Amino acid sequence: MSTPAATYDLGKLYGGLRLPAEKTVSTSLEIQRIPVPDQLVLPLAQHVGEPAHPVVGIGEYVLKGQLLAEPYGSLSAPVHASSSGKVVAIEPWPVSRRFGENAPCIVIECDGDDTPVAPSEDMAPYNSLPPNALLKRILQGGIVGLGGAVFPTGQKLMQATTMPLEYLILNGVECEPYISCDDMLMREQAAEVLGGAQILMHALALDACYVVVESDKPDAIMAIGEALAELGDERIVLKQVPTIYPSGGEDQLVQLVTNREVPSGGLPTDVGCVVQNVGTSAAIYRWICEGEPLISRVTTVTGPGVRSPMNVMARIGTTIADVVSFAGGYNEEAEQLIIGGPMCGKSVTTDRVPLVKATNCVLVLTEKPVYGNEQPCIRCGECALVCPIQLLPQQLYWYACADNESKLRTYGLTDCIECGCCDLVCPSHIPLTSDFRNAKARFQELADEKARAERARLRFESRNERIANEQQQRERELDEQKAAAKKAGPSAIDEILNRRKNKQQDKDDE
Amino acid sequence: MWTSILTATLIITAIALAAGVLLSAASQKLPGNSNQVVDQVDALLPQTQCAQCGYPGCRPYAEAIVSGEVSINLCPPGGDETVQRLADLLGRDPEPLAEAAIVASVAVIDEAICIGCTHCRSACPVDAITGAHQFMHTVIRSECTGCELCIAPCPVDCISMVPMI
């Protein structure tokens, strides 16, 4: 079978590293479906933005695909039930997040029947819907960016429609070591990925789409190529990019594919591109064409600490303990559990945490990576060479130590994507990325403090104004009373006194 | 030659005089920019409105600082950081804080004890306490600046300060 050739006209990616892939261990098996677990734990905040608000109560029986929590605020996404069962609790539960340990979750005890909710009536074919209605529908499916950033997809697309656009880019570049869920998804569900691309192009009124895959995924390239040949949609072009970490970052991918640089603090839409992960695209296809909201995802369970590494199709809300035990469980050497990849993932201390929309990988390592002792920076500049954003990590480190906010901003800390390349090459073993992460958190803290002070100032001023107004009002009333009394003259006062006296007498008579 | 020197001197003197008159008139007629400086100083203060500096709020203290009548180290909630920033802005020497810096905290009313006297409500400089006469009061946590001004007026001592998380 012939496949369309992948094209090679590429832009330049600055810096980056070639990392050992470690992916083949998890790609020997097909995607395995995890059966419905006994218990599902669904965090209300599985996306960037405000947590969703629950619309079900404790004790309520819910069906698979039923809306559990609706979006709240300007940036949010709904949460749906991954299977049927009874809501037993809405309570804080350990989750894997960047900040904080516990978050409110809806806990469902599954009945195992997996009864789906009645399909909604408005299942019109996507191309009969106007783009705006289609975007609204995508919003309702609880779909978020599955590459890891979990930005609510509907809102991302709505923002994109306000800009002049040229390309839709489907991100099949899974550059972090160990992770292979997008690879397996493209191999097995290429048609759904491309179906999602067609829906996205319709919603954004675009007629150019690149599906971008890394060169170390020949099977995925083959599968996408075959599906493309079958589909015969000439608007979609397959592109192959070299395997360099972090070429799968959104801005890096745009640079690679279109040779356009996303401006500092900007978005890919500023240069006419919309980037979506291939998993997100498949999820959109399933929601729009099959009516299934985002209630499951492909996740890689891998690492030297897992008995049989594999990719699984798991319900959102399955606990990591269930996921790992499905993959044969931990072996004797298992030491550290990481949610996400080795570069950007987060180490967790309990496997009670649920698998969420963001969870692309469950990594079990056998030994905690040994970093050498941290030593002073020797200004070698290695970090600046590998930084894909062309920042100067050695300077940023300096200013982060000094907590110099204005310098950190001048040197572009807010553009750091926390890819971890600088950490890896630093001969002094300085944990640069975590320092930068802390500095960014401090930015947020300062901004919050400032907003708080500003609110307090406004409240103080309005209170003073109110008190002054009340004072004036009282004085005015007093003046008016005085004036009225004066006008009536002394006889009026006598009259009032007489009236009172009469009243008293009446009372005494009674 | 002498005449030309004389003419030059006269012309220069005349220009200087005219400029002087113009400038003095302008300084009296046009508003000065001290208001702007007060705004800048006010922006650096923590806006707790706690009056620990001896002035009834942050803006009055800012005005006093700009008029030059007080030192810049009277703000305990701001801490040394604020003193340093004020020194940078005003070109004065930073001084150590007159009183020890305090940790950010918020007031909490023990609602079981509260008798609803409204004293704390009227003492709050930022209207962060709500409650009606003879009904339980409560602190709006997100708006409380931790100024402690509500503590003294409470007749039943039901208000305590807890550290802000």
HADDOCK unambig.tbl for C-alpha pairs under 7 A between the chains (distance, minus, plus):
assign (segid A and resid 453 and name CA) (segid B and resid 46 and name CA) 5.84 0.50 0.50
assign (segid A and resid 453 and name CA) (segid B and resid 47 and name CA) 5.13 0.50 0.50
assign (segid A and resid 456 and name CA) (segid B and resid 47 and name CA) 5.93 0.50 0.50
assign (segid A and resid 456 and name CA) (segid B and resid 48 and name CA) 6.89 0.50 0.50
assign (segid A and resid 456 and name CA) (segid B and resid 126 and name CA) 6.13 0.50 0.50
assign (segid A and resid 456 and name CA) (segid B and resid 143 and name CA) 6.78 0.50 0.50
assign (segid A and resid 457 and name CA) (segid B and resid 47 and name CA) 5.65 0.50 0.50
assign (segid A and resid 459 and name CA) (segid B and resid 126 and name CA) 5.04 0.50 0.50
assign (segid A and resid 459 and name CA) (segid B and resid 127 and name CA) 6.86 0.50 0.50
assign (segid A and resid 460 and name CA) (segid B and resid 125 and name CA) 5.79 0.50 0.50
assign (segid A and resid 460 and name CA) (segid B and resid 126 and name CA) 4.65 0.50 0.50
assign (segid A and resid 463 and name CA) (segid B and resid 126 and name CA) 6.70 0.50 0.50
assign (segid A and resid 463 and name CA) (segid B and resid 127 and name CA) 6.97 0.50 0.50
